[in-house]
Amino acid sequence: MNINVMLVEDSPEYRDVIEIAINKETNMVLSGTFGAAEVALRSLQDPVQSTKPDIILLDLNLPGMSGLDAIPWIGKYAPAAKIIILTQSNREADVLQAISQGASGYLLKSSTVKQIKEGIRSIMNGNALLDGGVARYITDAIKTKSAKVPLEKPLSEREMEILTLLGDGLVKKEIANRLDISFGTVATHIRHIYEKLHVENAPAAISKAYKSGILPSGD
């Protein structure tokens, strides 16, 4: 089955690079490219458009409506779509707001096209996607800026271990190999972590963990 990808990016040159890369893949289809969030949202609302994207590659810095402002509307018009942020921004507010809005992946524009394509597949396989630099930035920002909010249900020792590895940017398969446990066991633990923290993805779980003080703020 093909992965339908929508690209929302205002740079024609960058759009061309992504379009060429995705069109070379046998199981990916670029279903639409847009230079502005407003135009992309109109496409998602179009009742004639029967094929909704599985993945939306979204720039944060767009003319008119920003990528950040577009995230809730994407969730309304295409709730099944997974959003991968492609950003050059290092603003703490941008990154943390994107997390809270529920984006599933975070890549810097310095990522290679191979990393972007691998990221798309990773998201479709149920993993979260954190660029290493973004992951470190997120955790550093949350450590230093967030107030502590207690959790309703504590995490087990194994859940804490897995959450820490998620914070390091590892995906389920890598965590299973690191801890010498099955992929299914890791998936079950992650599902329990999300339920206890009332979140939907790994970045949001990391954010909640530091806000709750359950991950150490020291180095």
MODA-V756220 format. One record per pair of residues at least 6 apart in sequence whose C-alpha atoms are under 6 Angstrom apart, sorted by the first residue. I is the first residue (numbers start at 1). J is the second residue. If there is no record, write none. Layout:
I J
I J
This chain:
2 27
2 28
3 28
4 29
4 30
4 31
4 53
4 54
5 29
5 30
5 31
5 53
5 55
5 56
6 30
6 31
6 32
6 33
6 53
6 56
7 33
7 56
7 57
8 33
8 34
8 35
8 58
9 35
9 59
10 35
34 40
37 65
44 77
53 81
54 81
55 81
55 82
55 83
56 83
57 84
57 85
58 85
58 86
59 67
59 85
59 86
59 87
60 66
60 67
60 68
60 87
82 104
83 103
83 104
84 104
84 105
84 106
85 105
85 106
85 107
86 107
86 108
86 109
87 108
87 109
88 108
88 109
99 204
104 128
105 128
105 129
105 130
106 130
106 131
107 131
128 202
130 169
143 210
143 217
146 211
147 211
148 211
148 212
148 213
149 211
149 212
150 212
153 196
159 189
173 183
176 182
176 183
199 205
209 215
